[in-house]
């Protein structure tokens, strides 16, 4: 009887833990204000200054190589540069496209190697995710990455400590297109972005077809408001 009770207790605890982790992941990906952890000051970037007349565009890339060229064409048309956070696995699988992004003047930064959730792996594994990606990007661009965007915005105090040890900043966002969510049409994406406070914001997007359709309207409206679209590095310097 005691063994059965203990068994059910363990099962209940496991399900509770899994449920909490799932909830946390959805919260982080929902576009709401990011969770903060103790000791992140000076390392974690949530946004620029609220009175800044600039906004940084960032794009996380772990898939979508068929969409990226269309995004590059739009950025070239409007003469803007953005920050691409690419995974190391994607970089190794798409070296020509990575170099095209780099040669067209876009900033390339680190999105981890295998898109693993940082809070769910060990300190050594987080370090390996960042270093393998750093090596892959440097191999194809000659540039060392300096900023890590954790997959799904998932991080903890251990992740922050690893970033400090490796000389990295950790980047999140303040405005999210949430373009991966079902029902995210170009109009929905455009409204999500333009209804937010954009001064000094960090805008997150992904290589999605509806995002490509939304970009011209977003860019023209933002520029019409007198805001300059810049890379992440330009915004935080």
N, C-alpha and C positions, 0 to 999 in steps of 0.2 A: 504493500500500500504506500509506504513512504517513498519507495523507488518510483512508483507511478506518479506520485505528486511532484517529486523532484523533476521527473521527465517533462511533465506538463509545464512546470515552472520555467525550465530551460527553454522549451519551445516558445512560450509566451514572451520571454525576455528577448529571444532571438528575433521574433516577429516585430516586437516593439522597436528594437534597434534598426532593423531593416526599414521599417516604416518611417522612422525619424530621418534616416539617411536619404530616403526617397523624397520626403517632404523638403528637406534642406536643398537637395539638388533642384527640385522644381522651383523653389523660392528664388534660388540664385539665378535661374534661367528665366524668371518671369518678367524681368525688367524693373522690378521694384528696387528700392534703395538697397545697396549692397550691405551684407553683414560685415562687421568689423571684428578684428581679433586684437587681443592685448599685445602691445608692443609693435604695432604695425606703423606707427608714426615715422615719417621720413623714408619709408620703404614702399608703401602701398599707395597707388594713385587712383583716386576715384573720379576726379575732375580737375579742371584748371580753376582759375579765379573767376568768381561770379560776375565781376565787372569787366572781364576780358571780352574784347570784340572779335574773338576767334573761336573756332570750334574744330576739334580734331576728329577726322574720320578714321575709324579703324575697321578692319575686316579680318575675321578669324577664318583661316583656310585649312581644313583637313580633308576636304572633298570639294567638288564643284569646279574642277579644272575646265570643264566645257563652258562654264559661265564666266570665268575670270577674264577671258579676252574681251568680251562685251563690256565688262566693267572698265577695263583699261581704256577702251575706246571712248567711253563717256568721260572719264577723268581727263583724257587728252583733249577732248573737245572743249571742256570747260577750263582747261589749263590748271588743274589742281593735282596736288600730290597727297597721298594718304599713307597710312601705316597698315601693312599687311602682317598679321601674326600667323605664321605658317608652322605646321607641324613638321618634325624632322622626317617622318615617313613620307609625307606629301612632297617635301623638298627632294628627297631621293628619287621619288617616282616621277617628278615633273621638273627636272632641272632646267630645261629650255624655257618653260613658262616662268619659273622662278627668276631666271636671269632677265627675261623680258620685263618683268615687274621692276626689278632692280635697275636695269638700264634706262627705263623710262622715268627714273627719278623717285620712285616710291621707297618709303622706309620699310625695311624687312626686319621683323622682330620674332621672338621665340614663343611658340605655342605648345611646347612639349613635343615629345617624339611620337607617342602612340595614343594621344588624347585620353590619358588616364586621369582620374580624379585624384588630385594631390592629397586630399585628406584621407584617402583610402589606401595609400601606399606608404612605404617607409621613407625615412629621411634620405637614405642612400638611393632609393628608387627615384625620388623627386630630383635629386642631384643628377642622376643618370639621364632622366628624361630631358632636362635642360641642356646638359653637356652634349648629348648625342645630337640634339637639334642644332645647338651652336656650331658643332663641327660640320654638320651637313650644310648649313647655310653658308658658313665661311668657305667651304670647299667650292661652292658654286658662285659666290659673290665676292669673296675676299674680305668680307666685313664680319666682325664679331658682334653678335647680338648683345644687347644690354638690358632689355626689358622682357619680362616673362608674363604672358597672359595665360593664367591657368585655365584649362578646359572647363567649360560650364561656370567659370568664375568661382570654382571650388578651391578653397585654400584654408589653411589653419596656421597656428603659431609656428609649427614646424616648417611649413612652406616659407613663411616670412624669414625664419632663421636661415634656411638654405639660401634664399635669395641674398640676404645680407652677406653671408659667407662667400658667395660667388660674385659679389659686386653687382647684383641685378636689382632693378626696380621691379615691382609687381604691379601690373596694370589691370584695372577693372573698367567700368564705364558708368556714365550717368544717364545716358539715353540709349535705349535698346529698341531696335527695329522689331525684335521678336519675329523675324522673318521665317524662322523654321516652323512656327506654329501653324497648324491647319487653319485655313481660312484667311491667311495673311496675304490678301490681294495687294496690288500696288497702292490702291487708294487707302486701304487700312494701314499699310506701312507708312505712307506719307503722313496720314493724320496722326499716327503714334509719335512720329518724330517732331512734326511742326507744332504740336500742341504742348510740347515740353519747353522748359527753360533752356535755351541753347547757348547763351553766353558762357564761354569757358567750358562747354560740355565736351565729353568724350562720347562719340556716337559709335555704337557697335552694329555691325552688319555681317552678313555671310554671303557667299556667292550663290544666290538664288535667283531664278528667273523673274519673280515678281519684284525683287529688290532692284534688278536692272531696270525694270519698267518704271519704278518709283524714283530712281535716282535723278533724272533730269528735273522733275518738278521740285524735289527736295533741294537740289543744288541751287536752282534759280530763285526759289523763295528765300533760302538762307542768305544768298548773296544780295537779294533785294532788300533784306533787312539790314544790310551794311556789315554783315559778319564775313570774316575771311576763313576759308576752309584750309586747314594746315595739317601737318603730320603730328603725331603725338609728341615727338621730341621737340618740335617747334613750340607746341603749346606749353610744355612744362619747363622750358628753358627760361 
